[in-house]
Each structure stands twice: as structure tokens, then as C-alpha cells.
Amino acid sequence: MMLLFFLALAAVCTAIDLPLLKQKSRRRDRLVWLLFWALGIAAVYCSLNKIKVPSPLYLVMIIYQPVNRLFESWFY
């Protein structure tokens, strides 16, 4: 039930935002906007259904760990 509420709310926000994005006719802006909306709706779905999702900070840690080791070797 709550998922339907959030989907309806997303549809209303989409109806408001999309005409503004079409006026500018920037394809990249619309693509990024769609990506963020899809990620947001997926996050709401996972939250409402209590699906365990790993923290995105783990990805940041994996990416920056080699950089951290490099600086560590330079300065210690």
C-alpha cells in the first residue's frame, strides 16, 4: 500500500518536473534525472520491503583504498 503511495507521489513529481526538462531539450539532464529517480524509487522499494542492501560506502572504500595505500607509502 505504501509503495503505491510513493509511486503515485513520484508520478505527480514527474508530471511537474518533466515538462521543465523538455523545454531545455537537454538529453543528458533528462538521463541523469531519470537515473536519480530510478535509484530513489529502488531505495524506497528496498526500504519498504526490508531488503538488506549493503552500504554504498563500501564501494567508496574499495575505490579509494589503493589511493590511500599510495599516500601512506609516500608519507609514512
C-alpha positions as CSV (number, residue, x, y, z in Angstrom):
1,M,0.0,0.0,0.0
2,M,2.8,2.4,0.9
3,L,4.6,1.5,-2.3
4,L,1.6,2.6,-4.3
5,F,1.5,5.9,-2.4
6,F,5.2,6.6,-3.1
7,L,4.8,5.6,-6.8
8,A,1.8,8.0,-7.1
9,L,3.8,10.7,-5.4
10,A,6.7,10.1,-7.8
11,A,4.2,10.2,-10.8
12,V,3.0,13.7,-9.6
13,C,6.5,14.9,-9.2
14,T,7.4,13.5,-12.6
15,A,4.4,15.3,-14.2
16,I,5.7,18.6,-12.7
17,D,9.4,18.1,-13.5
18,L,9.4,16.6,-16.9
19,P,7.8,19.5,-18.9
20,L,10.5,21.8,-17.4
21,L,13.2,19.4,-18.6
22,K,11.7,19.1,-22.1
23,Q,11.8,22.9,-22.6
24,K,15.6,22.9,-22.2
25,S,15.9,19.9,-24.5
26,R,19.0,18.6,-22.8
27,R,19.1,14.9,-23.2
28,R,21.9,14.4,-20.7
29,D,20.0,16.2,-18.0
30,R,16.9,14.0,-18.6
31,L,19.1,10.9,-18.4
32,V,20.6,11.9,-15.1
33,W,17.2,12.9,-13.8
34,L,15.8,9.5,-14.7
35,L,18.7,7.7,-13.1
36,F,18.3,9.5,-9.8
37,W,14.5,8.9,-9.8
38,A,15.1,5.2,-10.6
39,L,17.6,4.9,-7.8
40,G,15.3,6.8,-5.4
41,I,12.3,4.6,-6.2
42,A,14.5,1.4,-5.8
43,A,15.7,2.7,-2.4
44,V,12.1,3.3,-1.3
45,Y,11.1,-0.2,-2.5
46,C,14.0,-1.8,-0.6
47,S,13.2,0.1,2.5
48,L,9.5,-0.7,2.4
49,N,10.1,-4.4,1.8
50,K,13.0,-4.5,4.4
51,I,15.5,-5.8,1.8
52,K,19.1,-5.7,3.1
53,V,21.3,-3.7,0.8
54,P,25.0,-3.1,1.5
55,S,26.1,0.4,2.2
56,P,27.3,2.4,-0.8
57,L,30.2,3.5,1.3
58,Y,31.8,0.1,0.8
59,L,32.1,0.9,-2.9
60,V,33.8,4.2,-2.0
61,M,36.2,2.3,0.3
62,I,37.1,-0.2,-2.4
63,I,37.8,2.6,-4.9
64,Y,39.9,4.7,-2.6
65,Q,41.8,2.0,-0.7
66,P,44.6,1.9,-3.4
67,V,44.9,5.7,-3.3
68,N,45.1,5.6,0.5
69,R,47.9,3.0,0.3
70,L,49.8,5.1,-2.2
71,F,49.7,8.2,0.1
72,E,50.5,6.0,3.1
73,S,53.7,4.8,1.3
74,W,54.7,8.3,0.4
75,F,54.2,9.9,3.8
76,Y,54.9,7.2,6.4
